[in-house]
Amino acid sequence: MSLPYDRVYNFSAGPGVIPVPVLEEARDNMLNWKGSGVGVMEMSHRGKHYEKIAAAADADCREFLGVPDNYKVLYLQGGASLQFTMLAMNFLNGGSADYLRTGTWGEKAVSAGKLHGTVHLAHDAKGSNYDVAGYDLATYSDEAKFVHFTMNETIQGVDFLGDPPADGRDWICDMSSCIGSRPFDVSRYAMIYAGAQKNMGPSGVALVLLREDLLERIPEGLPPMLDYKVMVENEWMYNTPNTWGAYVMSLVFRHWIDFGGLEAVGRYNDEKAGHIYSAIDESGGFFKVHAQPQNRSRMNISFTLPDEDLTTKFLAESKAAGFHELKGHRSVGGCRASIYNAFPAEGCVALGGFMREFASANG
Ligand SMILES: Cc1ncc(COP(=O)(O)O)c(C=O)c1O
């Protein structure tokens, strides 16, 4: 196999792969942005050049993800993890909210939420080691200010695979590991947030899509850096933002718009995941998927082998064959293939072939 720049098949769960044409464009503009004589990382975030970059970041995000006009687009710092706290400070604020605990990341959001109010676990999949998710599995409470959930659990490879119902609830969703991977309807959510480093760009930035009317609910006196109202009023530039991160994200959005938009990306991801899931399903139980069949993630395929020795052998041989970062998280064990938008389809075909051969040689 030969990938540009001697790159390997990188199945990293995050930071993950970024499209090569984006990296090339970013590389060129790192030194001199569009002939301005100044590199993107070296220009003032309040100057006329970055003003254009920020405007493009807003417009490209809106176009690619289909963000309606009554939503704010924010590029915030502190990654998705800070959002666990920030959303709780702004919108829970001593009240009660429903949380769906469907995996490791949902659990972290729950822990942060508990510091700022009452968390009602409307659904808790911990007992099954987080192999299932579904809106219909939850028991919602009447007094909840919002419902929080993690669309795609990156470690367990468990995905809701669809928008929440339009039932008048204020759904707040962590989409870190699946945003932009398929069509979705922003208007079903009060707020969506996602760390950039899987489908959108460099780490350290959280993209936040916030329905405007939520701003009215924010209490006075929050620390300014943790107050969405302050971030909106200052167009995410209350302080110096991650200028490079937002720039690269804008290029990534444009790349996928040119690819055909969310519909095309969704079809591509289904096809890619299919190459690996079919190798698993045809292995006669040699490989097993962690997620229940109806929740199989198209982004993170968590799977196990019959025992530790075979897992170690598989990881060693697959790495030698050019497939990197396949080790699973210790809470699930086994292996995980993260195949974000920019992961090439050929890599999925190749891994599927490798898995078939491995299963027949060792099964
Ligand atoms: C679903 C999900 N939520 C939140 C996070 C945390 O993101 P960050 O490291 O940007 O804080 C991750 C990171 O892997 C994740 O996968």
The ligand as an ORCA input file, in Angstrom:
! r2SCAN-3c Opt
* xyz 0 1
  C     -17.791     11.657     22.661
  C     -16.684     12.462     23.273
  N     -16.996     13.475     24.095
  C     -16.046     14.240     24.656
  C     -14.713     13.996     24.434
  C     -13.681     14.868     25.095
  O     -13.134     15.726     24.167
  P     -11.918     16.687     24.533
  O     -10.715     15.839     24.659
  O     -11.890     17.645     23.363
  O     -12.246     17.374     25.796
  C     -14.335     12.958     23.584
  C     -12.899     12.687     23.329
  O     -12.482     11.688     22.825
  C     -15.342     12.166     23.004
  O     -15.031     11.143     22.195
*
